[in-house]
Amino acid sequence: MKKFSIFDVFTTLILCLLTVLFIFPFYWILTGAFKSQPATIMIPPQWWPQEPTLENFEKLIVQNPALQWLWNSVFISLATMILVCVTSSLAGYVLAKKRFYGQKLLFSIFIAAMALPKQVVLVPLVRIINFMGIHDTLAAVILPLVGWPFGVFLMKQFSENIPTELLESAKMDGCGEIRTFWSVAFPIVKPGFAALAIFTFINSWNDYFMQLVMLTSRQNLTISLGVATMQAEMATNYGLIMAGAALAAVPIVTIFLVFQKSFTQGITMGAVKG
């Protein structure tokens, strides 16, 4: 029988405590979404809805364009994920396996850009978006995230592991650059591609700041912005807000749980081989 040391017991207790702390907000949101307004502000609180109701979800969908907000969030996240993964994988492959003038300088610029907060580039970014005439559109949120420096950095680290001999053999067999990348390079960097996809989807879904600046009309809001608009100045329907928060949390949690294996595999391989 295995003996447990004091350290094992201590770390297990810490993990259990952290698990409760992380899960409790989700539990409170989900239970609050099925409570009436008086029950949400009751003191002492109801730890479980005594009279569950779907009234909050009915108000959320009927009185507010919640489904449109949810679709906007899904579309922005999916479009950003696809564009970032395609551009970053190609850029990372070129920076890792091609040799050209100014290569190191270009990669240094990407590294430096990773250290810049969004607030630094916000003013010129907004002016560019206005010049393009796409302000208050979903494209205004998608396009600024396409050139994500972290994505290029991550895919370059994975592309460093591609054997040069395989690329040369593919060229000798008559493969072009696109065919070489797709048939030889992509299968090797696929774990990093999957990890980047999840990173990008989560980052885009949670990018409240960019959405707040670029979107103004009610129909173009994302689910996080839409929930924030339901915060009234004098009185707040907490049950309605929790229903919106629950609706916003379900897709992103589902995505992470479904692709958790690919996510952890990509991160592990990047840590070992990068």
C-alpha positions, 0 to 999 in steps of 0.5 A, a space after each residue: 500500500 502506497 504511503 502518503 507523505 505530508 507534502 502529498 496531503 498538503 498539495 492535494 488540499 491546495 489543489 482541492 481548494 483551488 478547484 473549489 475557488 475556480 469552479 464556484 463562480 461557474 456554479 454561482 452563475 449557472 444557479 443564478 441564471 435559474 433564479 428569480 430576481 428576488 432570489 438572486 439578491 436574497 440574504 442569506 443567499 440561496 445556494 440552490 434555486 428553490 423555485 427554478 425558472 426559465 424566465 431569465 433566458 426568455 427575457 434574454 432571447 425575447 427582449 434582447 438579441 442574445 442569439 445574434 450576440 452569440 452568433 457574432 461572438 462565434 463568427 468573430 472567434 472562428 474567423 479570427 482562428 482560421 485567419 490567424 492559424 493560416 497566416 501564422 503557420 505560413 509565416 512561421 514556416 518561412 521564418 524558420 526554414 527560409 533564408 532571406 535578407 532581413 530575416 532576423 530583423 523581421 523576427 525581432 520585430 515580431 518578438 518586440 510586438 509581443 511586448 506591446 500592450 493593445 492600448 499602445 497601438 489603439 489610436 493608430 489602429 482605430 484610425 486605420 479601421 476608420 480609413 478602411 470604412 469598416 468601423 462598427 463591423 465584425 471585420 473591425 474586430 477580426 482583422 486587427 487580430 490576424 497578425 498576432 505576433 504570438 501565433 507567428 512565434 509559436 509556429 516558428 518554434 514548431 517549424 524549427 523541428 522540420 527536418 531540412 532533408 525532408 523539404 529538400 527531398 520534396 523539392 527534388 520530387 517536383 513539389 512546389 512551395 505550397 505542396 511542400 508545406 501542406 504535405 511535408 511541413 504541416 503534418 509535423 507542426 499539426 500539434 502546434 497548429 491545434 494549440 494555436 487554434 485553441 489559443 486564438 479562439 479563446 483570446 478572440 472570444 475574451 477580447 472584450 477591450 477590442 470589441 468595446 472599441 470597435 463595435 457600437 451598434 446593438 445588433 453588432 455587439 458580441 455576447 460579452 458586450 451585450 451582457 454588459 449593456 444590461 447593467 442598469 444605473 439604478 437597478 440591475 436584474 442579476 438573474 438576467 445578467 447571469 443567464 447571459 453570462 451562462 450563455 456566453 460561458 458554455 461555448 468557450 468551456 465546451 470548446 476547451 474541454 473537447 480539444 483539451 487533448 490537442 491543446 495539452 499535446 501542442 503545449 507539451 511538444 512546444 516546450 520539449 522541442 522548441 
